Amino acid sequence: MVKLLGSLCIFSGGALAWWVQMAERRRKRDTLSDLLAALRRMAEEIRMARTPLPPLLDTLSRTCGPEAASFFRKTAEAARQGEDLPAAWREGAERLPLSEMDKAALAGLGKDIHGDEENACKAISIVAYELAKSAETAEQSRRSEEKQATALCFSAAALLVILLI
């Protein structure tokens, strides 16, 4: 009975590890898609409506998921308080759950975002393109990564049960 209970606990631990990995990957994909949609909207707002940056960032923070919303809200707050916008943008980008390449692309946008309209829109388009490529790559590899994570977590749990019995 004790061995059965121990085996159940080990398999539960393996299932929990699998669930945590899947949740983290989902969080990264959701954040990436939220940022991509927000950047596209930002470019349209800058180009068409000429919305000032702090109100635009506040609007974007209300339409995004939690990670991206926090990024835009903190950046807008820093801009309103007169802090250096590129530094605040870069700090916010570093806290996002993205790959290092995506963080670097997004952080680099901070120095170009507060220039003239044409340069800002061009920089946003370049970063949006980079994030779109990253999202497409992540989506293509998603299924195989999920299979690998499932196999790894449950195989490790099964091996541990066999070794302990």
C-alpha positions in Angstrom: 0.0 0.0 0.0 2.8 2.4 0.9 4.6 1.6 -2.4 1.4 2.3 -4.3 0.9 5.6 -2.5 4.6 6.6 -3.1 4.2 5.7 -6.8 1.1 7.8 -7.0 2.9 10.8 -5.4 5.8 10.4 -7.9 3.5 10.3 -10.9 1.6 13.3 -9.5 4.9 15.1 -9.2 5.7 14.3 -12.9 2.3 15.5 -13.9 2.8 18.7 -12.0 6.2 19.3 -13.6 4.6 18.7 -17.0 1.7 21.1 -16.3 4.1 23.8 -15.1 6.2 23.5 -18.2 3.1 23.7 -20.5 1.8 26.7 -18.5 5.2 28.5 -18.9 5.3 27.9 -22.6 1.7 29.0 -23.0 2.5 32.2 -21.0 5.4 33.0 -23.4 3.3 32.4 -26.5 0.5 34.5 -25.1 2.8 37.4 -24.1 4.4 37.3 -27.6 1.1 37.4 -29.4 -0.2 40.2 -27.1 3.0 42.3 -27.7 2.7 41.7 -31.5 -0.9 42.8 -31.6 -0.1 45.8 -29.4 2.8 46.9 -31.5 0.8 46.7 -34.7 -1.9 48.8 -33.0 0.7 51.2 -31.7 2.0 51.8 -35.2 -1.5 52.5 -36.5 -2.3 54.9 -33.7 0.9 56.8 -34.1 0.5 57.0 -37.9 -3.3 57.6 -38.1 -4.4 59.2 -34.9 -1.1 60.8 -33.7 -1.9 59.7 -30.2 0.7 60.9 -27.6 2.8 58.0 -26.2 1.7 57.9 -22.5 -2.0 57.8 -23.3 -1.3 55.3 -26.1 0.6 53.0 -23.8 -2.2 53.2 -21.2 -4.7 52.2 -23.9 -2.6 49.3 -25.0 -2.2 48.2 -21.4 -6.0 47.8 -21.1 -6.2 45.6 -24.2 -3.4 43.2 -23.5 -2.8 40.1 -21.4 -1.3 40.5 -17.9 2.4 40.5 -18.8 2.2 42.9 -21.7 -0.2 45.1 -19.8 2.2 45.4 -17.0 5.0 46.3 -19.4 2.9 49.1 -21.1 1.5 50.4 -17.8 4.9 50.7 -16.1 6.4 52.3 -19.2 3.6 54.8 -19.5 3.9 55.7 -15.8 7.7 56.2 -16.2 7.0 58.5 -19.3 4.5 60.6 -17.3 6.9 61.0 -14.4 9.6 62.3 -16.8 11.9 59.3 -16.6 14.1 58.3 -19.5 11.7 56.5 -21.8 14.3 54.3 -23.5 15.7 53.1 -20.1 12.2 52.4 -18.8 11.2 50.6 -22.0 14.4 48.5 -21.9 13.9 47.6 -18.2 10.3 46.6 -18.9 11.4 44.4 -21.9 13.9 42.6 -19.8 11.2 41.5 -17.3 9.0 39.9 -20.0 8.9 36.1 -20.4 10.4 36.1 -23.9 13.5 34.6 -25.5 16.7 36.7 -25.2 16.4 37.6 -28.9 12.9 38.8 -28.6 13.8 40.8 -25.5 16.7 42.4 -27.3 14.6 43.4 -30.3 11.9 44.8 -28.0 14.4 46.7 -25.8 16.0 48.2 -28.9 12.7 49.8 -29.8 12.8 52.0 -26.8 15.4 54.4 -28.3 13.4 54.8 -31.5 9.9 55.0 -30.2 9.9 58.6 -29.0 11.4 60.1 -32.2 9.5 61.4 -35.1 6.4 59.6 -36.5 8.1 58.0 -39.5 11.1 56.6 -37.6 8.9 55.4 -34.8 6.6 53.5 -37.2 9.5 52.1 -39.1 11.1 50.8 -35.9 7.8 49.4 -34.6 7.3 47.6 -38.0 10.8 46.0 -37.8 10.3 44.8 -34.2 6.8 43.5 -35.1 8.3 41.6 -38.0 11.0 40.0 -35.7 8.4 39.1 -33.1 6.1 37.7 -35.8 8.9 35.5 -37.1 9.6 34.3 -33.5 5.9 33.6 -32.9 5.7 31.6 -36.2 8.8 29.6 -35.3 7.4 28.9 -31.8 4.1 27.8 -33.2 5.8 25.4 -35.7 7.9 23.8 -32.9 5.1 23.8 -30.3 3.7 20.3 -31.0 7.1 18.6 -31.0 8.2 20.5 -27.8 4.9 19.4 -26.1 5.5 15.8 -27.0 9.1 16.0 -25.8 8.1 17.5 -22.5 5.3 15.0 -22.0 7.7 12.1 -22.7 10.4 13.5 -20.5 8.2 14.2 -17.4 6.2 11.0 -17.5 9.2 8.8 -18.4 11.3 10.3 -15.6 8.4 9.7 -13.2 8.0 6.1 -14.4 11.8 5.4 -14.1 11.8 6.8 -10.6 8.9 4.6 -9.6 10.7 1.5 -11.1 13.9 2.4 -9.3 12.2 2.8 -6.0 10.2 -0.3 -6.2 
